[in-house]
Amino acid sequence: MTKPKILAFAGSTRSDSFNKKLIKIAVDGAIDVGVEVTFTDLRDFPMPLYDGDLEQREGLPANTRKLKDLMLTHQGFLISSPEYNSSISGVLKNTIDWTTRQTEGESPLACYKGKISGLMSASPGGLGGLRGLVR
Ligand SMILES: Cc1cc2nc3c(=O)[nH]c(=O)nc-3n(C[C@H](O)[C@H](O)[C@H](O)COP(=O)(O)O)c2cc1C
């Protein structure tokens, strides 16, 4: 059986992000026990805000396609994301919105179906980012 590959990223793009730091600690720990993990920074995949007209006109943004291709080569996700105004961060939500869009020849939710995600959060706030992880 081939080992599952895990894609790890933070729901914050800022350089000094606590969530990037947390995810890197988790990635190091997973690698130490033999898991194959790829860390990626969503800052390297800047995307416009989801806009249905843009999608209809131009299809997926190039960076969405690139990230989807990377996601398709991994069998699970490890995500650490902050809580913004008691909810999911805009960066993570926009990434999910674009990467869940189906393109020709793709099955629905191709990047996500059958995959398992581990969710974490770091925040200096009282609830530690908990509310950003609630569906
Ligand atoms: C727009 C905005 C909204 C925020 N809302 C919350 C919040 O609801 N709860 C909370 O604990 N922290 C909140 N924070 C603080 C973030 O958790 C904190 O800035 C955190 O460090 C961001 O994650 P990062 O370090 O990975 O970038 C908010 C920050 C921003 C910029």
The ligand as an SDF file (V2000), in Angstrom:
LIG
                    3D

 31 33  0  0  0  0  0  0  0  0999 V2000
   -9.8340   40.7840   10.7870 C   0  0  0  0  0  0  0  0  0  0  0  0
   -9.4010   40.0900   12.0430 C   0  0  0  0  0  0  0  0  0  0  0  0
  -10.3500   39.5140   12.8650 C   0  0  0  0  0  0  0  0  0  0  0  0
   -9.9650   38.8160   14.0150 C   0  0  0  0  0  0  0  0  0  0  0  0
  -10.9140   38.1910   14.7850 N   0  0  0  0  0  0  0  0  0  0  0  0
  -10.5320   37.3950   15.8190 C   0  0  0  0  0  0  0  0  0  0  0  0
  -11.4950   36.6310   16.5440 C   0  0  0  0  0  0  0  0  0  0  0  0
  -12.6750   36.6510   16.2800 O   0  0  0  0  0  0  0  0  0  0  0  0
  -11.0320   35.8250   17.5330 N   0  0  0  0  0  0  0  0  0  0  0  0
   -9.7130   35.7290   17.8630 C   0  0  0  0  0  0  0  0  0  0  0  0
   -9.3370   34.9420   18.7370 O   0  0  0  0  0  0  0  0  0  0  0  0
   -8.7920   36.4750   17.2030 N   0  0  0  0  0  0  0  0  0  0  0  0
   -9.1580   37.2880   16.1940 C   0  0  0  0  0  0  0  0  0  0  0  0
   -8.2410   38.0190   15.5110 N   0  0  0  0  0  0  0  0  0  0  0  0
   -6.8440   37.9510   15.9490 C   0  0  0  0  0  0  0  0  0  0  0  0
   -6.1280   36.8320   15.2250 C   0  0  0  0  0  0  0  0  0  0  0  0
   -6.4490   35.6000   15.7950 O   0  0  0  0  0  0  0  0  0  0  0  0
   -4.6340   37.0910   15.3380 C   0  0  0  0  0  0  0  0  0  0  0  0
   -4.3360   38.2760   14.6080 O   0  0  0  0  0  0  0  0  0  0  0  0
   -3.8250   35.9300   14.8330 C   0  0  0  0  0  0  0  0  0  0  0  0
   -2.4860   36.1670   15.1730 O   0  0  0  0  0  0  0  0  0  0  0  0
   -3.9920   35.7590   13.3310 C   0  0  0  0  0  0  0  0  0  0  0  0
   -3.4000   34.5610   12.9290 O   0  0  0  0  0  0  0  0  0  0  0  0
   -1.9210   34.4890   12.3400 P   0  0  0  0  0  0  0  0  0  0  0  0
   -0.9900   34.8410   13.4720 O   0  0  0  0  0  0  0  0  0  0  0  0
   -1.7660   33.0670   11.9160 O   0  0  0  0  0  0  0  0  0  0  0  0
   -1.8140   35.4610   11.2000 O   0  0  0  0  0  0  0  0  0  0  0  0
   -8.5980   38.7310   14.3750 C   0  0  0  0  0  0  0  0  0  0  0  0
   -7.6500   39.3520   13.5390 C   0  0  0  0  0  0  0  0  0  0  0  0
   -8.0350   39.9900   12.3830 C   0  0  0  0  0  0  0  0  0  0  0  0
   -6.9810   40.5880   11.4610 C   0  0  0  0  0  0  0  0  0  0  0  0
  1  2  1  0
  2  3  1  0
  2 30  2  0
  3  4  2  0
  4  5  1  0
  4 28  1  0
  5  6  2  0
  6  7  1  0
  6 13  1  0
  7  8  2  0
  7  9  1  0
  9 10  1  0
 10 11  2  0
 10 12  1  0
 12 13  2  0
 13 14  1  0
 14 15  1  0
 14 28  1  0
 15 16  1  0
 16 17  1  0
 16 18  1  0
 18 19  1  0
 18 20  1  0
 20 21  1  0
 20 22  1  0
 22 23  1  0
 23 24  1  0
 24 25  2  0
 24 26  1  0
 24 27  1  0
 28 29  2  0
 29 30  1  0
 30 31  1  0
M  END
$$$$
